[in-house]
């Protein structure tokens, strides 16, 4: 009986967690504001990735990682060096894995602490924006074949520019 109650509560809690929708989400002490309402669909706790979808069926991923927990972290890095190491770490992963994707840098604006890049697979193109806020490494990506590259770039850029520390 107790086991059934536990599993029922676990199921209801998981449904509640993944049924959240809105345009503001706190992830790892960072407030993420979306330009329109999204629904949280999934969460990869190990990778710290949150997966959202909007009404236009855009697949959106956001992660906020503590820099000092990353395998490439070096306390001597400047903020710019840390962001570049984060970008190279993920870029190189996509470039060398066996799924046959094409990886390309779109732009690097280190004064604004942001790097835009893309991965193209047979399923389509995903646009990434990597940034840094204090000690947090931020990844925002969007995939929607119905949107132009410019619309997707504008979306991730707008989300990134609205990020702030979450005040509890």
C-alpha positions as CSV (number, residue, x, y, z in Angstrom):
1,X,0.0,0.0,0.0
2,X,2.7,2.5,1.0
3,X,4.6,1.6,-2.2
4,X,1.6,2.4,-4.3
5,X,1.1,5.7,-2.6
6,X,4.8,6.6,-3.1
7,X,4.7,5.8,-6.9
8,X,1.4,7.7,-7.3
9,X,2.9,10.7,-5.6
10,X,6.1,10.4,-7.7
11,X,4.0,10.2,-10.9
12,X,1.8,13.2,-10.0
13,X,4.9,15.2,-9.0
14,X,6.7,14.4,-12.3
15,X,3.6,15.4,-14.2
16,X,3.4,18.7,-12.3
17,X,7.1,19.5,-12.9
18,X,6.8,18.9,-16.6
19,X,3.5,20.6,-17.1
20,X,4.9,24.0,-16.0
21,X,4.5,26.8,-18.5
22,X,5.1,30.5,-18.5
23,X,7.8,32.8,-19.7
24,X,10.1,32.9,-16.5
25,X,12.1,30.0,-15.1
26,X,14.8,30.0,-12.4
27,X,17.6,27.6,-13.4
28,X,20.6,27.3,-11.1
29,X,20.1,30.7,-9.5
30,X,19.7,32.4,-12.9
31,X,16.4,33.9,-14.1
32,X,15.6,33.0,-17.7
33,X,12.9,35.1,-19.3
34,X,11.4,34.0,-22.6
35,X,9.9,36.5,-25.0
36,X,6.7,34.3,-25.1
37,X,5.2,31.5,-23.1
38,X,6.9,28.1,-23.2
39,X,6.2,24.8,-21.7
40,X,8.8,22.8,-19.8
41,X,8.8,19.4,-21.4
42,X,11.9,17.6,-20.0
43,X,14.9,17.9,-17.8
44,X,18.3,16.2,-17.9
45,X,19.5,16.6,-14.4
46,X,23.0,15.1,-15.1
47,X,23.7,17.6,-17.9
48,X,21.6,20.4,-16.3
49,X,19.6,20.8,-19.4
50,X,16.0,22.1,-19.5
51,X,13.9,21.4,-22.6
52,X,11.0,23.7,-23.5
53,X,8.6,24.0,-26.4
54,X,6.6,27.0,-27.5
55,X,3.4,27.4,-29.5
56,X,5.3,27.6,-32.7
57,X,6.7,24.1,-31.9
58,X,10.2,25.4,-31.4
59,X,12.4,23.1,-29.4
60,X,14.4,25.2,-26.9
61,X,17.1,24.0,-24.6
62,X,18.6,26.0,-21.8
63,X,21.4,25.0,-19.4
64,X,23.1,27.0,-16.7
65,X,26.2,25.3,-15.3
66,X,28.6,26.2,-12.5
67,X,31.9,27.0,-14.3
68,X,34.0,25.4,-11.5
69,X,32.2,22.0,-12.1
70,X,33.3,21.7,-15.7
71,X,36.1,19.5,-16.8
72,X,37.9,22.2,-18.6
73,X,37.7,24.7,-15.7
74,X,40.9,26.6,-14.8
75,X,40.8,29.1,-11.9
76,X,43.4,31.2,-13.8
77,X,41.0,31.8,-16.8
78,X,39.6,35.2,-17.4
79,X,35.8,35.4,-18.1
80,X,36.5,35.4,-21.9
81,X,38.9,32.5,-21.7
82,X,36.3,30.5,-19.7
83,X,33.5,31.2,-22.2
84,X,35.8,30.3,-25.1
85,X,36.8,27.0,-23.4
86,X,33.1,26.2,-22.8
87,X,32.4,26.9,-26.5
88,X,35.4,24.9,-27.8
89,X,34.5,22.0,-25.4
90,X,30.9,21.6,-26.8
91,X,31.8,22.6,-30.4
92,X,34.6,20.0,-30.5
93,X,32.2,17.4,-29.1
94,X,29.7,18.0,-31.9
95,X,32.4,18.2,-34.5
96,X,34.1,14.9,-33.6
97,X,31.1,12.7,-32.7
98,X,29.8,10.1,-35.1
99,X,26.4,11.5,-35.9
100,X,27.6,13.2,-39.1
101,X,26.6,16.8,-38.2
102,X,28.0,19.9,-39.7
103,X,29.2,22.4,-37.1
104,X,29.8,26.1,-37.8
105,X,30.6,29.2,-35.9
106,X,28.2,32.1,-36.7
107,X,29.7,34.9,-34.6
108,X,31.8,35.6,-31.6
109,X,31.2,38.8,-29.6
110,X,33.5,38.4,-26.6
111,X,32.7,42.0,-25.5
112,X,29.1,40.9,-24.9
113,X,30.2,37.5,-23.6
114,X,28.4,35.6,-26.3
115,X,29.2,33.1,-29.0
116,X,26.6,32.0,-31.7
117,X,27.1,28.8,-33.5
118,X,25.1,26.1,-35.3
119,X,24.9,22.3,-35.7
120,X,23.2,20.9,-38.8
121,X,22.0,17.3,-38.8
122,X,19.7,15.5,-41.2
123,X,16.8,16.6,-38.9
124,X,17.7,20.2,-39.4
125,X,19.7,23.0,-37.9
126,X,20.0,24.0,-34.3
127,X,21.2,27.5,-33.3
128,X,23.2,27.8,-30.1
129,X,24.2,30.8,-28.1
130,X,26.8,30.4,-25.4
131,X,27.3,33.0,-22.7
132,X,28.6,33.7,-19.2
133,X,27.1,35.4,-16.2
134,X,29.5,35.7,-13.3
135,X,30.4,32.1,-12.5
136,X,27.6,30.5,-14.6
137,X,28.1,29.1,-18.1
138,X,24.9,29.5,-20.2
139,X,23.8,27.6,-23.2
140,X,20.6,28.4,-25.1
141,X,19.6,26.6,-28.3
142,X,16.6,26.5,-30.6
143,X,15.5,24.2,-33.4
144,X,12.5,25.0,-35.6
145,X,12.7,24.3,-39.3
146,X,9.8,26.7,-39.9
147,X,11.8,29.7,-38.6
148,X,14.6,31.4,-40.5
149,X,18.1,31.4,-39.1
150,X,17.7,35.1,-38.4
151,X,14.5,34.5,-36.4
152,X,16.2,31.8,-34.4
153,X,19.3,33.9,-33.8
154,X,17.0,36.8,-32.6
155,X,15.2,34.5,-30.3
156,X,18.3,33.1,-28.5
157,X,19.9,36.6,-28.4
158,X,16.8,38.1,-26.8
159,X,16.6,35.3,-24.2
160,X,20.3,35.8,-23.4
161,X,20.0,39.6,-23.1
162,X,17.2,39.2,-20.5
163,X,19.0,36.8,-18.2
164,X,19.7,38.0,-14.7
165,X,20.7,36.5,-11.3
166,X,17.7,35.1,-9.6
167,X,16.9,36.9,-6.3
168,X,15.3,34.5,-3.8
